[in-house]
Structure formats: structure tokens, C-alpha cells
């Protein structure tokens, strides 16, 4: 069991080369902590939570190309109007879908370039061969450690 220590709760933990548990690469830890401070992780998690629903992704896909009202979206997706309304409410709350009222009808669209890019990158990620991103990340990390 060389290389393993024990945490206070009894779990095994990796040890540093000097035998003490803790940070091995202090600069890496500091850089990672700075990265964490740069991003609204809660907001990003909320965005990905919204995008985790296939129906909402379908709605976004449609609304990126054309403006539609709730009833027409419901007919397109073979869903009830109230179900589509609930999905649109979620998208409005995160300012992904934008409403436009024309008399009694509300039309929705997605005009965010960032959302359009996210959808494009998502499609590309699905088409990317497995392991390619991991190999590229490994190359970047190796170069940064030798520099």
C-alpha cells in the first residue's frame, strides 16, 4: 500500500513523494483555484441543466431558425400547449428564449449567438471521434509542464 495514506475518516488518500498527504504541484493547484474564481459555476450548471432536456434542445433548435408561437411549437413537437409553455418559461427565465407579443399571440425566438455557438459546438462534439479531445488535452498539459 505504498503511496497511500489515511484521511481522518479512514479513507485511503494519495501521499506526496515526501510521505505527507496534500499538494504535490502547488503551482497547478493555485492555477486551478484561479480558474475556479473566473466562472459562475452555478449559472453554467443551470444552463446545462436546462439543456439536459431533449425537448428544450429541440425547441432551441427550432427557435434559432425561426420565430414560433406556443401552439405551433406544440403542434411541431406533438406536445400539449401547457407542456410547451412550461419549457418556454424555463428558457425565458434563463433569457435563452425571447418573447414578442403580437396582439394576443406571443412569438418566441432564440437570438443569442452564444447559444447558437453552443449548439454548433455540441453537434461537433457528438461527431468527434472518441478520445481525440483527451489526446489534445494531454498534449497541452505535457507541453505546459515542460515549458
BALOBA-1460 file (C-alpha; in Angstrom, 3 decimals):
// residues 147
<rec num="1" residu="x" x="0.000" y="0.000" z="0.000"/>
<rec num="2" residu="x" x="2.887" y="2.314" z="-0.628"/>
<rec num="3" residu="x" x="1.825" y="5.757" z="-1.766"/>
<rec num="4" residu="x" x="-1.438" y="5.695" z="0.182"/>
<rec num="5" residu="x" x="-2.219" y="7.328" z="3.499"/>
<rec num="6" residu="x" x="-5.375" y="7.559" z="5.581"/>
<rec num="7" residu="x" x="-7.741" y="10.508" z="5.875"/>
<rec num="8" residu="x" x="-9.241" y="11.376" z="9.256"/>
<rec num="9" residu="x" x="-12.391" y="9.444" z="8.338"/>
<rec num="10" residu="x" x="-10.339" y="6.334" z="7.467"/>
<rec num="11" residu="x" x="-10.451" y="6.663" z="3.675"/>
<rec num="12" residu="x" x="-7.250" y="5.998" z="1.766"/>
<rec num="13" residu="x" x="-5.638" y="9.123" z="0.290"/>
<rec num="14" residu="x" x="-2.677" y="9.587" z="-2.045"/>
<rec num="15" residu="x" x="0.550" y="10.689" z="-0.416"/>
<rec num="16" residu="x" x="3.141" y="13.099" z="-1.694"/>
<rec num="17" residu="x" x="6.612" y="11.806" z="-2.533"/>
<rec num="18" residu="x" x="7.770" y="13.007" z="0.902"/>
<rec num="19" residu="x" x="5.142" y="10.795" z="2.585"/>
<rec num="20" residu="x" x="2.767" y="13.572" z="3.650"/>
<rec num="21" residu="x" x="-0.764" y="13.865" z="2.275"/>
<rec num="22" residu="x" x="-1.547" y="17.108" z="0.426"/>
<rec num="23" residu="x" x="-0.495" y="19.189" z="-2.540"/>
<rec num="24" residu="x" x="2.073" y="17.778" z="-4.927"/>
<rec num="25" residu="x" x="2.116" y="20.553" z="-7.541"/>
<rec num="26" residu="x" x="1.405" y="23.813" z="-5.726"/>
<rec num="27" residu="x" x="1.506" y="25.902" z="-8.921"/>
<rec num="28" residu="x" x="-1.090" y="23.633" z="-10.546"/>
<rec num="29" residu="x" x="-3.351" y="23.946" z="-7.513"/>
<rec num="30" residu="x" x="-3.024" y="27.745" z="-7.486"/>
<rec num="31" residu="x" x="-3.730" y="27.942" z="-11.236"/>
<rec num="32" residu="x" x="-6.784" y="25.677" z="-10.809"/>
<rec num="33" residu="x" x="-8.085" y="27.803" z="-7.913"/>
<rec num="34" residu="x" x="-7.727" y="30.929" z="-10.069"/>
<rec num="35" residu="x" x="-9.669" y="29.200" z="-12.851"/>
<rec num="36" residu="x" x="-12.469" y="28.367" z="-10.414"/>
<rec num="37" residu="x" x="-12.733" y="32.009" z="-9.374"/>
<rec num="38" residu="x" x="-13.216" y="33.145" z="-13.006"/>
<rec num="39" residu="x" x="-16.508" y="31.380" z="-13.709"/>
<rec num="40" residu="x" x="-20.079" y="31.408" z="-12.427"/>
<rec num="41" residu="x" x="-20.320" y="27.650" z="-11.945"/>
<rec num="42" residu="x" x="-23.871" y="27.783" z="-10.595"/>
<rec num="43" residu="x" x="-25.099" y="29.741" z="-13.616"/>
<rec num="44" residu="x" x="-23.302" y="27.436" z="-16.025"/>
<rec num="45" residu="x" x="-24.717" y="24.386" z="-14.253"/>
<rec num="46" residu="x" x="-28.192" y="25.924" z="-14.562"/>
<rec num="47" residu="x" x="-27.646" y="26.410" z="-18.295"/>
<rec num="48" residu="x" x="-26.518" y="22.823" z="-18.790"/>
<rec num="49" residu="x" x="-29.410" y="21.625" z="-16.632"/>
<rec num="50" residu="x" x="-31.814" y="23.424" z="-18.983"/>
<rec num="51" residu="x" x="-30.033" y="21.923" z="-21.993"/>
<rec num="52" residu="x" x="-30.188" y="18.426" z="-20.483"/>
<rec num="53" residu="x" x="-33.843" y="18.136" z="-21.539"/>
<rec num="54" residu="x" x="-34.160" y="16.914" z="-25.162"/>
<rec num="55" residu="x" x="-37.473" y="18.749" z="-25.639"/>
<rec num="56" residu="x" x="-35.885" y="22.066" z="-24.696"/>
<rec num="57" residu="x" x="-32.983" y="21.359" z="-27.046"/>
<rec num="58" residu="x" x="-35.499" y="20.729" z="-29.834"/>
<rec num="59" residu="x" x="-37.290" y="23.986" z="-29.018"/>
<rec num="60" residu="x" x="-33.994" y="25.900" z="-29.058"/>
<rec num="61" residu="x" x="-33.038" y="24.287" z="-32.350"/>
<rec num="62" residu="x" x="-36.307" y="25.437" z="-33.931"/>
<rec num="63" residu="x" x="-36.250" y="28.907" z="-32.400"/>
<rec num="64" residu="x" x="-32.709" y="29.543" z="-33.596"/>
<rec num="65" residu="x" x="-34.038" y="29.223" z="-37.157"/>
<rec num="66" residu="x" x="-37.491" y="30.759" z="-36.896"/>
<rec num="67" residu="x" x="-39.870" y="32.553" z="-34.599"/>
<rec num="68" residu="x" x="-42.864" y="30.492" z="-33.438"/>
<rec num="69" residu="x" x="-45.812" y="30.734" z="-31.084"/>
<rec num="70" residu="x" x="-46.533" y="28.175" z="-28.365"/>
<rec num="71" residu="x" x="-49.336" y="26.418" z="-30.253"/>
<rec num="72" residu="x" x="-47.247" y="25.979" z="-33.398"/>
<rec num="73" residu="x" x="-44.324" y="24.652" z="-31.362"/>
<rec num="74" residu="x" x="-46.707" y="22.241" z="-29.622"/>
<rec num="75" residu="x" x="-48.024" y="21.006" z="-32.984"/>
<rec num="76" residu="x" x="-44.489" y="20.633" z="-34.353"/>
<rec num="77" residu="x" x="-43.309" y="18.672" z="-31.322"/>
<rec num="78" residu="x" x="-46.558" y="16.690" z="-30.844"/>
<rec num="79" residu="x" x="-46.939" y="18.034" z="-27.306"/>
<rec num="80" residu="x" x="-49.715" y="19.776" z="-25.408"/>
<rec num="81" residu="x" x="-49.630" y="23.586" z="-25.285"/>
<rec num="82" residu="x" x="-49.168" y="23.643" z="-21.465"/>
<rec num="83" residu="x" x="-46.116" y="21.365" z="-21.706"/>
<rec num="84" residu="x" x="-44.504" y="23.629" z="-24.300"/>
<rec num="85" residu="x" x="-45.412" y="26.686" z="-22.209"/>
<rec num="86" residu="x" x="-43.564" y="25.223" z="-19.224"/>
<rec num="87" residu="x" x="-40.462" y="24.568" z="-21.323"/>
<rec num="88" residu="x" x="-40.632" y="28.109" z="-22.728"/>
<rec num="89" residu="x" x="-40.936" y="29.517" z="-19.198"/>
<rec num="90" residu="x" x="-37.700" y="27.759" z="-18.239"/>
<rec num="91" residu="x" x="-35.986" y="29.083" z="-21.370"/>
<rec num="92" residu="x" x="-37.305" y="32.616" z="-20.722"/>
<rec num="93" residu="x" x="-36.109" y="32.539" z="-17.110"/>
<rec num="94" residu="x" x="-32.544" y="31.947" z="-18.301"/>
<rec num="95" residu="x" x="-33.030" y="34.543" z="-21.067"/>
<rec num="96" residu="x" x="-32.491" y="31.930" z="-23.756"/>
<rec num="97" residu="x" x="-35.891" y="32.394" z="-25.411"/>
<rec num="98" residu="x" x="-37.140" y="35.894" z="-26.152"/>
<rec num="99" residu="x" x="-40.896" y="36.590" z="-26.324"/>
<rec num="100" residu="x" x="-42.525" y="39.048" z="-28.737"/>
<rec num="101" residu="x" x="-46.195" y="39.868" z="-28.345"/>
<rec num="102" residu="x" x="-48.349" y="40.481" z="-31.436"/>
<rec num="103" residu="x" x="-51.868" y="41.124" z="-30.184"/>
<rec num="104" residu="x" x="-52.958" y="38.048" z="-28.251"/>
<rec num="105" residu="x" x="-50.226" y="35.804" z="-29.646"/>
<rec num="106" residu="x" x="-46.736" y="35.561" z="-28.186"/>
<rec num="107" residu="x" x="-43.948" y="34.527" z="-30.544"/>
<rec num="108" residu="x" x="-40.648" y="33.173" z="-29.291"/>
<rec num="109" residu="x" x="-37.177" y="33.205" z="-30.754"/>
<rec num="110" residu="x" x="-33.610" y="32.491" z="-29.713"/>
<rec num="111" residu="x" x="-31.326" y="35.258" z="-30.888"/>
<rec num="112" residu="x" x="-28.280" y="34.565" z="-28.746"/>
<rec num="113" residu="x" x="-25.131" y="33.950" z="-30.763"/>
<rec num="114" residu="x" x="-23.656" y="32.233" z="-27.736"/>
<rec num="115" residu="x" x="-26.491" y="29.685" z="-27.636"/>
<rec num="116" residu="x" x="-26.185" y="29.155" z="-31.400"/>
<rec num="117" residu="x" x="-22.428" y="28.528" z="-30.991"/>
<rec num="118" residu="x" x="-23.069" y="26.197" z="-28.062"/>
<rec num="119" residu="x" x="-25.487" y="24.146" z="-30.181"/>
<rec num="120" residu="x" x="-22.980" y="24.064" z="-33.054"/>
<rec num="121" residu="x" x="-20.145" y="23.004" z="-30.752"/>
<rec num="122" residu="x" x="-22.395" y="20.380" z="-29.178"/>
<rec num="123" residu="x" x="-23.149" y="18.872" z="-32.582"/>
<rec num="124" residu="x" x="-19.446" y="18.869" z="-33.439"/>
<rec num="125" residu="x" x="-18.605" y="17.196" z="-30.131"/>
<rec num="126" residu="x" x="-21.069" y="14.415" z="-30.943"/>
<rec num="127" residu="x" x="-19.387" y="13.902" z="-34.325"/>
<rec num="128" residu="x" x="-15.844" y="13.962" z="-32.916"/>
<rec num="129" residu="x" x="-14.063" y="10.593" z="-32.749"/>
<rec num="130" residu="x" x="-13.754" y="9.234" z="-29.190"/>
<rec num="131" residu="x" x="-10.503" y="10.047" z="-27.420"/>
<rec num="132" residu="x" x="-9.460" y="12.974" z="-29.629"/>
<rec num="133" residu="x" x="-10.248" y="15.665" z="-27.037"/>
<rec num="134" residu="x" x="-8.450" y="13.684" z="-24.327"/>
<rec num="135" residu="x" x="-5.354" y="13.322" z="-26.530"/>
<rec num="136" residu="x" x="-5.330" y="17.065" z="-27.282"/>
<rec num="137" residu="x" x="-5.714" y="17.926" z="-23.570"/>
<rec num="138" residu="x" x="-2.886" y="15.544" z="-22.659"/>
<rec num="139" residu="x" x="-0.626" y="17.185" z="-25.282"/>
<rec num="140" residu="x" x="-1.388" y="20.681" z="-23.888"/>
<rec num="141" residu="x" x="-0.694" y="19.590" z="-20.291"/>
<rec num="142" residu="x" x="2.557" y="17.883" z="-21.298"/>
<rec num="143" residu="x" x="3.744" y="20.982" z="-23.175"/>
<rec num="144" residu="x" x="2.883" y="23.287" z="-20.253"/>
<rec num="145" residu="x" x="4.811" y="21.143" z="-17.773"/>
<rec num="146" residu="x" x="7.940" y="21.001" z="-19.944"/>
<rec num="147" residu="x" x="7.881" y="24.729" z="-20.685"/>
